[in-house]
Amino acid sequence: MSETNAEYQVRLDEMIKTGKLKAEYKDILLEIGELGSKACALGLISGLGWGEDANYIVLNAYEILDKDGNFLYFTLSEARDYLHNLIADS
């Protein structure tokens, strides 16, 4: 993640205000962001991002690009758990 955690929180808050993000997703997205940054830094994954619908509203869906170039699809809680376990096992 190229933005700071504080900048990311501000962006998520703005998305909540504009209806692009459900408030209940904010905390888990912050967790995923931190875990994702750590996993990228360790070379465990190549990238990640949330799913959106046609109106750019964030869904309960997350994509992770593993180090072998494969896309993995999860719910938000599954993505958090996957990243947590991946880091713990490294």
C-alpha positions as CSV (number, residue, x, y, z in Angstrom):
1,M,0.0,0.0,0.0
2,S,1.6,3.3,-1.1
3,E,-0.5,5.5,1.2
4,T,-0.1,5.8,4.9
5,N,-2.5,4.1,7.3
6,A,-3.9,7.5,8.3
7,E,-4.5,8.4,4.6
8,Y,-6.1,5.0,4.0
9,Q,-8.5,5.6,6.9
10,V,-9.4,9.0,5.6
11,R,-10.1,7.5,2.1
12,L,-12.3,4.7,3.7
13,D,-14.2,7.3,5.7
14,E,-14.9,9.4,2.6
15,M,-16.1,6.2,0.8
16,I,-18.4,5.5,3.7
17,K,-19.8,9.1,3.5
18,T,-20.4,8.8,-0.2
19,G,-22.1,5.3,0.1
20,K,-19.3,3.5,-1.7
21,L,-18.4,1.4,1.3
22,K,-20.4,-0.1,4.2
23,A,-19.2,1.1,7.5
24,E,-18.9,-2.4,8.9
25,Y,-16.2,-3.2,6.3
26,K,-13.8,-0.4,7.4
27,D,-12.0,-2.2,10.2
28,I,-11.5,-5.4,8.3
29,L,-10.2,-3.5,5.3
30,L,-7.7,-1.8,7.6
31,E,-6.6,-5.1,8.9
32,I,-6.3,-6.6,5.4
33,G,-4.3,-3.5,4.3
34,E,-1.8,-3.9,7.1
35,L,-1.5,-7.7,6.5
36,G,-1.3,-7.2,2.8
37,S,1.5,-4.7,3.0
38,K,3.4,-7.0,5.3
39,A,2.8,-10.0,3.0
40,C,3.9,-8.0,-0.1
41,A,7.1,-6.8,1.7
42,L,7.9,-10.4,2.6
43,G,7.4,-11.5,-1.0
44,L,4.5,-13.8,-0.1
45,I,2.0,-12.1,-2.5
46,S,2.3,-9.9,-5.5
47,G,-0.8,-7.7,-4.9
48,L,-4.4,-7.5,-3.6
49,G,-7.6,-5.5,-3.9
50,W,-11.2,-5.4,-3.0
51,G,-14.1,-6.3,-5.3
52,E,-16.5,-3.6,-6.6
53,D,-19.8,-3.7,-8.4
54,A,-20.7,-1.8,-11.6
55,N,-21.3,1.3,-9.5
56,Y,-17.9,1.1,-7.7
57,I,-19.4,0.0,-4.4
58,V,-17.1,-2.2,-2.4
59,L,-18.4,-5.7,-2.1
60,N,-17.7,-8.4,0.5
61,A,-15.0,-9.7,-1.9
62,Y,-11.3,-9.6,-2.1
63,E,-8.7,-10.7,-4.6
64,I,-5.1,-11.7,-3.8
65,L,-2.5,-12.2,-6.4
66,D,-0.2,-14.9,-5.0
67,K,3.6,-15.0,-5.7
68,D,3.0,-17.4,-8.6
69,G,0.7,-15.1,-10.4
70,N,-2.6,-16.9,-9.5
71,F,-5.6,-14.9,-8.4
72,L,-7.3,-16.1,-5.2
73,Y,-10.9,-14.9,-4.5
74,F,-12.1,-14.6,-0.9
75,T,-14.7,-12.8,1.3
76,L,-13.2,-10.1,3.4
77,S,-12.9,-12.3,6.5
78,E,-11.4,-15.1,4.5
79,A,-8.9,-12.8,2.9
80,R,-7.9,-11.5,6.4
81,D,-7.5,-15.0,7.7
82,Y,-5.6,-16.2,4.6
83,L,-3.1,-13.3,5.0
84,H,-2.7,-13.8,8.7
85,N,-2.0,-17.6,8.2
86,L,0.3,-16.9,5.3
87,I,2.4,-14.5,7.3
88,A,2.4,-16.8,10.4
89,D,3.6,-19.8,8.3
90,S,6.4,-17.9,6.6
